[in-house]
Amino acid sequence: MGTRERKEREFKKRETLLIDIAFDMFSRLTWDQITISDIAERAEIAKGSIYKHFQSKEEIFARVILRHQRQFREKLLQALSNDSSPVEALRSIIKTVWNCYLENSTLEQRIAERIGLLEKLPPVIRGMLIANQEEINSIYLETIRSGIEQGFFRRVSPEVLTRAVTSIVSGALRIASTLNTASGGAEAMREEITDFILLGLGHHS
């Protein structure tokens, strides 16, 4: 391996480490508790070296979100089995979304608080964030569309139903994140919300 290739590999390795550290910090701390100096200190590099990888704290956070989105999408796809009905598939999607949110509730709160940072990001990164979110939404959309085509759900625009379902789940999760997960209250709430959604979609058990 030549000097150039070795330097490129080390550069990518250090960048991955920085995102690892930032992911951990944003999963535990508030926005104001995290500084670029803190990330540099944990990575044992000079603060200036971080700017070789990222332009700002906002860009670091965006890269954390990108990783979170990819991991989230992978979990959604793993939760779906090819032979499941649209009803069971939607149940699996909601369960996965629910569990992932509660497992990463602090990070999810940071994302909700900083949604406006999209406007400050380079167009390439902003486009990647939007594309990832659209891919996640498409999993909902295609499941609901399949349910309509197979007669499980009412014949309404799948786009409208998808927006309704995601809005209900998001709102319920904000409440569930305040509950004691050890007591089972959040899980019971998920079951009730899922049944409510399926009933609204026109499915009767």
N, C-alpha and C positions, 0 to 999 in steps of 0.2 A: 504494500500500500504506500502510495506516494505521500509527500508532505501535505499537499493540497487536500487529498481525500481524507487524511487523518484529521486535519484541522476542521474540515466540514463535519466529520463524524462527531468530533468533540463539541463543536458548536451546537449541533442538534441535540446531543446528549445533555448539554448544559441547559438548553432551552426546555427540554422535557422536565429536567429537574426543577427549573423555576416554576413551571406550570404545576408540577406536583405540589410544591411548597405553597403556591398561591391557592390551589384548590383546597388544601388542608386549612389554610388560614381563613379563607372566605366561608368555609363550612363551619367555623367556630366563632369568628369574631365579627364585630360590626365594621362598616366601611371605614369609619374614622379611626379605628384601632389598628388599621393596616397601612403601612407605608412601604414605599419602594425600598427604603433603607432597611426595614425589618426583613423583607424578602431577601435582600442581598446578604444580610447578616446570617440568616439561616442557611443560605446557599454557600456561605463562606467565600463570597466574591466581592469585589468593589462595586459600590453603587453604580458607578459609571458604566460598568460592564453590562448591566441590565439593559441600558439604552441601546446596546448593539442588537438586542432582540426585540424590544418593545419600545414604542414611543411614549407610553404613559401608563399610569396605573389603570386607566379605563381600558386600554388595550389588553393588559394582562388579564383583567377581569373578563373581557370578551373571550379570550382564549380559554379561560376556565369554563365559561358558559358553553363554548363549542364542545369541549370535552364532555361536559355534563349532558348535552344534547345527544351526542353520539352514543354515550353509554345508555342513556334513557331509551333511545331508538332500538338499540340492540336488545335490551331487556323486553321491550314490547314485542319485537319479532320472535324472540325465543318463547314468549308466553303463548303465542298463537300456534295452534296445530292445524295442519292442512285439512284434517277431516272434521274439525269442529263446526257446529252450526254458527250462523251469524250471532245468534243469541248468546251462546257460550263464548264466542270470540269477544263480543262486547263486554261480557262479564270479566273475562281475562284481562282485557285492556284496562278497564276501570280499576280492577284490583292492582294491576302493575303500576298504573299511574299513581294510585293512592299510596301504595307502599313506598315507591320511589320518592314521592314528595315528602312523606313523613320521615323517611330515612335521611333526607337531605333538607329538612325544613329550614335550617338557618341559611343555607345557600339559596334556597328558593325565595326566602324573604329578601335577601340581598338583591336577587335578580329583579324582584317586583319593585323594590325601592329605586333601582337604578335603570329602569326600562328606558328612560330618556337618554341614556348614554349612547344609544344607537346612532343618534344624529351626529355625534362627535367622532365617530369611528371612521377609519379609512373605508371607502366604498367596497373594497374587496372583502374585508372582514364583515362589514354590515350585510353584504350579500350572502355570505356563508351562513351567518346566524339566521337570516330570514329563510334561506333554502332549507336548512336543517329543521326549522320549526314547521315549514310547509310539509316536509317529509313525514314528520310526526303526526301532523293533522291529517295527512292522507291515509294513515292507517285507520284512524277513526272513520274517515269518509268512505273508504272502500268497504269497510265492514258494514256500515249502515246501508250503503248502496246495495250490497249483496243481500242484506236482510229485506230490503224493499222488493228487490227482484224475485226473491224466493217466497215472498208473501208473509214473512215474519213481522214486518213493520209496516206502518201505514204509508200510503203513497203520497208522500210530501217530498218536496225538494230535499235530497240528501245533504246538500250544503246547508240548508236551514236547520235540519235536524242535527247536523254535526256541530254547528255553532251553539245550538241550544244545549246539547249534551256536554260539550266542553265547558260551557259557562256554568252549568249546574255543578259539575265535578269540581271546577276551580273554586267556586264559592263555598262548597261544602268542605273542601280541604282547608280553606283558611280558618274555618271553625274547628275542624278536626285537629288541626295542629296545636290548638290550645288545650286539648283534652289529655288526660293521663293515658298514654297508650298501653301501659301495663295493666290497666283495669279492664281493657277490652272494649271500652266505649267507642274508640275510633273505628274498630273493626265492625262493631254492630251498626254504627252509623253508615259505614260503607255499604253493608248489605241492604240497609233500608233505602239508601240513595239509589243503589243499582236497581232495586225492585221498582222504585218510583220512576226511574228513567225508562225502564223497559215497559212499564205500564203506559207511560206517556207516548212511547213509540208505537203502541198498539199491540204489544205482545201480552198474551194472557197465559199464565202458567197452567 
